[in-house]
Amino acid sequence: QLEILALQRLPPAEQAVLPPASRVKKPTNMLSVVDASQWVGCAGELLELYVKGNFVAVLDHLLTQTLLCISTKVSEYIFSSWEHVVTLANSSLHKSFSDCADTEDRHYLGVCWLLIASSFLHLFKQMNWTGPIVDLSSIVSWMPSNDVIKLWNNDGLTNLYLDGQTAYKLTSSPLLLNLSELILTFLSDTQTDLLAAHWMLFRLLCTKQHLFPDPSPSLWDKIKLIRTNYFEKILEFVDGYLELRCEFKLEFALCSLLYYDYQSCKSLLETVENELCLELKVSGELGKRTKFQIDDKAQLLLMILKTKDLPQLFYHFPIESYAEKIENIALEDDTLLGYIQFSGDKLEQDHDLSPIQQALILARVHEMSRATPQNPQSKEEILAYLQPLLSKPTLWSIQATVLYQRSILESNKTRTIERSMTQLETLNTLLCAKVDPTQLHYRVSLIYSLPLPPRWKVRGRLASLLQSLGCTQSASDIYRELEMWEDLVQCYKSQGKLGQAEEIVRKQLSEKETPDLWCTLGDITRDTTFFEKAWILSSQRSFRAQKSLGLHYLNIKEYEKSVPYLETSLELNALQPSLCFSLGWAAL
């Protein structure tokens, strides 16, 4: 991958200083590598594994075990607690740099730690976004048994508590995210010239946001700090790498959407479109939509104009290089065509787009779906953007994102809802399959620049679709398996089964009390004492508890009581646009 090579402190002409592992004389005793001043070779060895997408091999490497001061022979005391593991890793991280005095050696030591942290992050992304789901103890030799890892994950989830919010309970291997954040935070604070560390930390923060139900002000503040201090520096450094520049901007654009910064997103997407020499516009052309249509009618078509011929763009793992394909479910309808048949030569447009150009189109789709009002015309426009990508996707991650976006669009149409459901089932099967992760490393290509949600949200969307079709039992089974208690409660409430919904929430509260569960119980019973319990349990940090209290009084038309609660909620988390409207309504 170019992500590390292009973002090193050294300019491209000097990257030959980093030799391939085959030409490096390895230290005879890896445990004495800190004193051997051979960090250039060690970085080259890890880099060779990393660029091949073999993140497991990076983590299983003897050098990684040495730097982390952890191995299969580590004491049971260290493995007994996740806190002990984090403490050991943190002390090892500081000690490795304090023992390395030479400036150049410290840089390559930083590259080694960066590769380890990036591998932790990519593997976490793979397990929670693209699949497959694997047991760490079976692929990384120094990992303990599954029972110990389960305890680690529980402790790791406890640490994932921000702004009164709890991370998704069934997140796979949060320990990978925690270790990556520990290393990247240290590198960004101490190795400021290692720009890739700041980029990777930005990716980690965006990934972390997806684990929470609402935008986190704390994460947004950290992201804005990176944008202020390093955005221009990274763009200047990768000036000679067009794909990297565009990938970086796409990631920031998608991140801006998470926090309702629509203007920044739009500006970044326009810049990327200009840099890739593309002009995207939707035009009206004649075509047919049904099998029995005789006369052509006006249809929407995305016109992709290339304003300039670019050098051949390259991105690793093209879709033709692997056997795994995602089945594009055909539309089986007696009237509607699977795609619009345009008259003349409009169907024969040149759609030979590179992966980064296709990622731009998907970012446009995501921006339109979040930042513009949704109506039949806007949905037809979004479908026009997706059509060229459906016919010729370039990466597995792009194909998965396109099919997911199409499924969302088709989920509210009578003639296409069946295909939408089948396509979501196919995607869910692929994302949750348990297979060898080293054979599917290509799935994470360009994943940070694409609006593909975590796998549990894909399955949750399937449950929502089943619920809309009246298959409430199947939907409730999925919600229960995913432990999406709030969605399960809404499913039961739609059937008028409030007693059953209350019983489920109380059962979960008997196992472990959380502010969100108390708020959910308050929503069911309309008892404000439960919201107060959530507020106390969160140490007065749960903006949702204050929001629920404010909306409760707003619904019963006690406007003066609702205003203070709504204001407190917005003070704790200003990233709630809909609540601003409610506050304005109550204040009137």
C-alpha positions, 0 to 999 in steps of 0.5 A: 500500500502507498499509505505508509510509503507516501506518508513517511518523513522521507521524500519518495526519492529517499525511500530506498533507504528502507530495504526489502526484508530479503536484503536485511540482515536480521538481528540474531537475538530479536530481544536485543533489537533496541540496542542493535540499531537495526530499525531500518531493516525491521521496519522493512520486514514489517512493511513487506508483510503490511503491503501484502495485507497480511495484518495477522502476520504483522501482529504475530511477528516476533518483533511485534511481540518483543515491542509489546513485551508479550509472548506465549510465555508471558505470566498468567498475571498479565493475561488475567486482566486487560488493564494489565495488558494495556499497562504493559503495552504502554510502558513498553511503548515508552521504554522503546523510545527512551532506549533509542537515542539516535534520531533516525533510528527513532523515526524507523522505530516509530514506523515499526510501531505505526505498522503494528498500530495500523494492523490492529486497526485494519484487523478491527475494521475487517472483523466489524465491517467487511468480515470475516469474524474470527477467533483471535486465539486461533490466528495470533500465536501470543493471544490467550484462550477465547475465555480470556479474550472474552474477558478482555473484550468486556473490559475493552468495551467498558473503556469505550464510554464517551459523552454518556454513551456506551459503544455497541455491546457486540463489537468484535475484538475491541481490544484491537481498537484500544491497542491501536488507539494507545499506540497512535495517540502516543505517536501523534503526540511524540512523533509529530513528523510521522504524518501517517500516524495522524492520518491513521489516528483520524481513521481510528476516531472515525471508526470509533464514532460508528460504534456509538448511536449518536455523534460524540462531541469529544471525538469531533473535537479531536478530529477538528484538531487533526484537521486544523494542525495536519490537514494541509501538511499531509496534503502538501506531503502527498502532493505527488500522489493523486490517489492518496490526496483524493482518498484523504479528502474523501475520508474527511468528507464522509467524516464531516457528514457524521457530524452534520458539517455538510458545507465542508463535505460538499466543498471537499467532494467538489475539490476531489471531482476537479482533481480527478478530472471528472464532471458528474451531472444528471441529465434527462434521456429517453428510455424504457423502464418496463417490459411492455413499454412501447414509447420511450419516456424521459429518464434520469441518466448520470453523465460522466464526463472526463475533462482530461486524460489522467495517467493510469491510476492504480489501486491494489487488489483489482476485482478481477484478481480474486475469485470471490464475488458478491452476487448481484441479485436479479430483479424478478418482476413481471413488469419492471425491468432490472435496469433502465434501457436507454435509447440510442447510444446513451447506455454505451457510456465509457464507465471505465472508472478507477476505484478512487473515482468510483469512491467519489461517486459513492461519496456523492450518493451518501452526501445526497442521501444525508444532506438533501430532503428525501423524495421520489425524485431525489431517490431516482437521482441517487439511483442514477448515480449508482447504475454505472457502479453496478455494471462495473465495480472495481473493488469488493468494498465498492461492490458491497457498498453499491449493493447496500445503497441500492437495497436501501433505495429499493426497500420502500418500493413494492416491485423491488422490495423482495430484491432488496431483502434478498440482497441484504441477506446475501451481504449479511451472509458474506460479512458474517462468514467465518473463514480464513481472514488472511485470504480476504485482506482485499476486502479492506481496500479503500474501506475508509473512503466508502460509506459502508456501515458496520456489519451489525447495521447491515443486519439491523437494516434487514430486520427493519425491512422485515418489520416493515413487511409485517414479519415482526417475529423474524425482525424481533429475532434478529434484534434480539440476536444483535442485542439491539434492545431499543429497536426490539422495543420499537418493534413490540410497541408497533404491535401494541405489546408494551408489556412484553417490551417492558419485560425484556428491558427489565430483564436486561437491567437485572443483568447490567444497568446502563443509562440507555436501558433506563431511558428505554424503560422510561420511554415505554412506561412514561415514568420520569423516575427512570430518566432520573436514574439514567442521569444519576447512573451516568454521573450527570453526563447522559445527554439522552436522559435529559433529552428524554425528560425534555421530550416527555414534558414537550409531548404532554405540553408542559413547555416550561418544564421541557426547556431546561432539560432540552437546553442541558442536553444540547449543552452536553452534546450540541450535535443534535439538530432535531433537538434544536427544533424541539427546543425552539418549539417548546420556547415559543 
